[in-house]
Amino acid sequence: MRNSFYLLGLIFSMNAFAATSQELLKQYEVQAKQENTAFAGFSAERGASFFKAERTHSDGKKVSCATCHTSDPRKQGKTRANKVIEPMATIANPQRFTDATKVEKWFGRNCKDVLERACTAQEKGDYIQYLTSVK
């Protein structure tokens, strides 16, 4: 138990200093292996499906990541409050996934908003894998 807390502390402290999407993926890989011993790696294809999948929200509205970010992550999106969201794909926005604190902040908000739950490490890793693979 003590080792688990120590490992989690190490993961979170590493998050604060991550500087690239590949470093973030390595951190999420550690978490994914803890969450699921059958974890076999991240998939851009699963990430694309996750990004585009429409879910029926508890209020009856259909939502997806693409609702705000558009179906083409190389383009700007808009929040429901009409605020511009810079492109999600790293090819169009190289600053994406370079600040671990911001990445966790937005996964925290948007997963709850779209899925009505927290995202798993597998989902976060697949999502990043997809958005870094878009050309």
PLY file of the C-alpha trace (Angstrom):
ply
format ascii 1.0
element vertex 135
property float x
property float y
property float z
element edge 134
property int vertex1
property int vertex2
end_header
0.00 0.00 0.00
2.77 2.41 0.93
4.55 1.63 -2.34
1.35 2.43 -4.27
1.15 5.88 -2.70
4.82 6.40 -3.42
4.34 5.39 -7.07
1.28 7.62 -7.47
3.21 10.55 -6.00
6.01 9.89 -8.44
3.58 9.74 -11.37
1.93 13.02 -10.40
5.26 14.76 -9.85
6.41 13.47 -13.26
3.20 14.88 -14.79
4.16 18.37 -13.68
7.35 18.22 -15.73
6.21 16.40 -18.86
7.14 18.33 -21.96
6.13 16.15 -24.89
3.21 14.00 -25.91
5.53 10.96 -25.84
6.41 11.66 -22.20
2.73 12.01 -21.37
2.02 8.72 -23.10
4.70 7.01 -21.00
3.09 8.36 -17.82
-0.38 7.25 -18.91
1.08 3.85 -19.80
2.23 3.41 -16.19
-1.24 4.34 -14.96
-2.97 2.15 -17.56
-0.94 -0.87 -16.46
-2.02 -0.23 -12.88
-5.67 0.12 -13.88
-5.66 -2.92 -16.17
-3.08 -5.70 -16.02
-4.14 -6.73 -19.54
-3.12 -3.32 -20.96
-1.41 -3.91 -24.32
-0.62 -0.39 -25.52
-2.36 2.64 -26.89
-4.18 2.74 -30.20
-4.73 5.70 -32.53
-7.70 3.82 -34.01
-9.37 3.47 -30.59
-8.55 7.13 -29.93
-10.22 8.17 -33.19
-13.32 6.14 -32.32
-13.35 7.62 -28.83
-12.99 11.17 -30.24
-15.85 10.75 -32.71
-18.24 8.56 -30.70
-21.55 10.23 -29.86
-22.89 9.54 -26.43
-26.30 10.36 -25.10
-25.85 12.64 -22.10
-28.10 12.31 -19.07
-29.92 15.43 -20.25
-30.80 13.62 -23.48
-28.41 15.58 -25.72
-25.95 13.76 -27.95
-22.35 14.83 -27.34
-18.89 13.80 -28.43
-15.40 15.26 -28.33
-16.03 16.36 -31.93
-19.08 18.35 -30.82
-16.77 21.17 -29.73
-13.49 20.20 -31.41
-15.07 19.45 -34.86
-14.73 16.12 -36.64
-11.42 17.35 -38.09
-9.06 17.90 -35.15
-6.79 19.98 -37.40
-9.42 22.75 -37.32
-10.44 25.23 -34.64
-13.50 24.35 -32.64
-15.88 26.27 -30.42
-17.18 25.69 -26.95
-20.90 25.69 -26.29
-20.34 29.27 -25.06
-18.91 30.09 -28.52
-15.30 30.45 -27.30
-12.67 29.43 -29.88
-10.74 26.24 -29.18
-7.42 25.90 -30.94
-6.89 22.72 -33.01
-6.37 19.50 -31.07
-4.10 17.74 -33.58
-0.44 18.35 -32.89
0.25 18.78 -36.62
-1.88 21.95 -36.52
-1.08 22.98 -32.96
2.37 21.82 -31.77
1.68 23.22 -28.29
-0.93 20.52 -27.61
0.09 17.98 -25.01
3.18 19.88 -23.87
1.84 20.94 -20.45
0.82 18.00 -18.30
-1.07 20.18 -15.84
-3.25 21.63 -18.60
-3.77 18.21 -20.16
-5.05 16.81 -16.85
-7.19 19.90 -16.26
-8.94 19.54 -19.61
-9.31 15.76 -19.41
-10.85 16.31 -15.98
-13.39 18.83 -17.22
-14.17 17.41 -20.62
-14.42 13.76 -19.61
-16.96 14.68 -16.96
-18.78 16.91 -19.43
-18.95 14.39 -22.28
-18.80 11.02 -20.51
-20.15 12.09 -17.12
-17.23 10.27 -15.53
-13.45 10.47 -15.39
-11.51 9.07 -18.34
-9.30 6.07 -17.81
-5.58 6.24 -18.51
-6.22 3.96 -21.53
-8.74 6.44 -22.95
-6.40 9.39 -22.37
-3.49 7.60 -24.00
-5.55 6.46 -26.99
-6.87 10.01 -27.41
-3.36 11.51 -27.40
-2.08 8.73 -29.66
-4.80 9.59 -32.18
-4.28 13.35 -32.06
-0.54 13.01 -32.51
-1.02 10.64 -35.47
-3.33 12.93 -37.48
-1.52 14.24 -40.57
0 1
1 2
2 3
3 4
4 5
5 6
6 7
7 8
8 9
9 10
10 11
11 12
12 13
13 14
14 15
15 16
16 17
17 18
18 19
19 20
20 21
21 22
22 23
23 24
24 25
25 26
26 27
27 28
28 29
29 30
30 31
31 32
32 33
33 34
34 35
35 36
36 37
37 38
38 39
39 40
40 41
41 42
42 43
43 44
44 45
45 46
46 47
47 48
48 49
49 50
50 51
51 52
52 53
53 54
54 55
55 56
56 57
57 58
58 59
59 60
60 61
61 62
62 63
63 64
64 65
65 66
66 67
67 68
68 69
69 70
70 71
71 72
72 73
73 74
74 75
75 76
76 77
77 78
78 79
79 80
80 81
81 82
82 83
83 84
84 85
85 86
86 87
87 88
88 89
89 90
90 91
91 92
92 93
93 94
94 95
95 96
96 97
97 98
98 99
99 100
100 101
101 102
102 103
103 104
104 105
105 106
106 107
107 108
108 109
109 110
110 111
111 112
112 113
113 114
114 115
115 116
116 117
117 118
118 119
119 120
120 121
121 122
122 123
123 124
124 125
125 126
126 127
127 128
128 129
129 130
130 131
131 132
132 133
133 134
